[in-house]
Amino acid sequence: MPKYLIRASYSAEGTKGLLTEGGTGRRQAVEQVLRSCGGTLEWMYFAFGDDDLYIVVDMPDDVSMAATSMKVRATGAITSRAVPLLSPEDIDAAARTQVDFRAPGA
């Protein structure tokens, strides 16, 4: 299954909900939304700074990840960025793939 790193930040309203529900309550909500699209939570950490939350998820495909992201972001409680993650084996396969490319001006 494809793996994604999610970087997220709460809005003021989202932060109020986090204060009410707590971190474990939000983890349960994340697990539920991922399950609804066939995904699973690998790990989840809260942070402070530019991002409030970092999670790694396994999703069946890009469409499932996009659907989850759109539904969550539409609430306005959170902004997020999903970064596709590649395994070392994925990179090995990419390195073996023949690509026909000419550099500009070459």
C-alpha positions as CSV (number, residue, x, y, z in Angstrom):
1,M,0.0,0.0,0.0
2,P,1.3,3.5,-0.7
3,K,2.5,5.4,2.3
4,Y,2.1,9.1,3.0
5,L,3.6,11.6,5.4
6,I,0.9,14.1,6.4
7,R,1.9,17.5,7.8
8,A,-1.0,19.4,9.3
9,S,-1.8,22.6,11.2
10,Y,-5.0,23.3,13.1
11,S,-7.1,26.4,12.7
12,A,-8.2,28.3,15.8
13,E,-11.4,26.3,15.8
14,G,-9.5,23.0,15.3
15,T,-7.3,23.8,18.2
16,K,-10.3,24.4,20.4
17,G,-11.6,21.0,19.4
18,L,-8.2,19.4,20.2
19,L,-8.3,21.1,23.7
20,T,-11.7,19.6,24.3
21,E,-11.1,16.1,22.8
22,G,-7.5,15.6,23.6
23,G,-4.7,13.9,21.6
24,T,-6.0,10.4,22.0
25,G,-9.5,11.4,20.9
26,R,-8.0,12.9,17.7
27,R,-6.0,9.8,17.1
28,Q,-9.2,7.8,17.3
29,A,-10.8,10.2,14.8
30,V,-7.9,9.9,12.4
31,E,-8.0,6.1,12.6
32,Q,-11.7,6.1,11.9
33,V,-11.4,8.4,8.8
34,L,-8.5,6.3,7.4
35,R,-10.4,3.0,7.9
36,S,-13.4,4.5,6.1
37,C,-11.2,4.7,2.9
38,G,-9.3,1.4,3.5
39,G,-6.3,3.0,5.2
40,T,-4.4,2.6,8.4
41,L,-2.4,4.8,10.8
42,E,1.2,3.9,11.2
43,W,2.2,6.6,13.6
44,M,1.0,10.0,14.8
45,Y,2.9,12.8,16.7
46,F,1.8,16.3,17.7
47,A,4.4,19.1,17.5
48,F,4.6,22.8,17.8
49,G,6.0,25.2,15.3
50,D,4.9,25.5,11.7
51,D,3.1,22.2,11.8
52,D,0.9,20.9,14.7
53,L,0.7,17.3,13.6
54,Y,2.8,14.7,11.7
55,I,1.3,11.3,10.7
56,V,2.3,8.5,8.5
57,V,-0.5,6.5,6.9
58,D,-0.9,3.6,4.6
59,M,-3.7,4.1,1.9
60,P,-4.9,1.8,-0.8
61,D,-4.1,4.4,-3.5
62,D,-3.8,8.0,-4.4
63,V,-7.6,8.4,-4.9
64,S,-8.3,7.2,-1.4
65,M,-5.7,9.6,0.0
66,A,-7.1,12.5,-2.0
67,A,-10.7,11.7,-0.9
68,T,-9.6,11.6,2.8
69,S,-7.7,14.8,2.4
70,M,-10.5,16.7,0.7
71,K,-13.1,15.6,3.3
72,V,-10.9,16.5,6.3
73,R,-9.7,19.9,4.8
74,A,-13.3,20.9,3.8
75,T,-14.1,21.2,7.5
76,G,-11.8,24.2,7.8
77,A,-10.4,22.9,11.1
78,I,-7.1,21.8,9.6
79,T,-4.8,22.5,6.7
80,S,-2.6,19.6,5.5
81,R,0.0,18.5,3.0
82,A,0.4,14.8,2.0
83,V,3.8,13.7,0.9
84,P,4.1,10.4,-0.9
85,L,6.8,8.2,0.7
86,L,9.0,5.8,-1.3
87,S,10.7,2.7,0.2
88,P,14.4,2.0,-0.6
89,E,13.0,-0.9,-2.8
90,D,10.9,1.7,-4.7
91,I,14.0,3.8,-5.4
92,D,15.9,0.7,-6.6
93,A,13.1,-0.1,-9.1
94,A,13.0,3.6,-10.2
95,A,16.8,3.5,-10.7
96,R,16.5,0.4,-13.0
97,T,13.7,2.0,-15.1
98,Q,14.9,3.2,-18.5
99,V,13.9,6.8,-19.2
100,D,14.4,8.5,-22.6
101,F,15.2,12.1,-21.7
102,R,17.2,14.9,-23.4
103,A,18.4,17.8,-21.3
104,P,17.3,21.2,-22.5
105,G,19.8,22.5,-25.1
106,A,21.6,19.2,-25.4
